[in-house]
């Protein structure tokens, strides 16, 4: 019993000593693609495709949306989700299948088939995300669009990570 306590104490001291002896983290350089905004981590920037449809629905009062506009956005959102949710589930399942097939050393044809499905489904999901931006732009007036963009740019990026499907 005393031996195990001594071992744990020594292990704790070694761990703390190693952490203190490590050199300080180097500052990150410019982003590789030359973008002026440092997009180093997925939580530090807005998503690639802006999720404007849920934002427009949440801020409908602020944007002064008419009943017809709210209805058009809601109808499109419901249709979109009927397509997007099964597609996202299929993507998750295919990612798991790819993971398992790689760990189990599956054949090249099996792995390539899963990768092709992943690419096709990602492209379809990306198309749906682009379509939701277009429907919002088409439904809103110019002034409402400007207000929505101002709201979007003021929102913290973490909020979008919670909204993203």
Beta strands, then each sheet from edge to edge (+ up, - down):
end
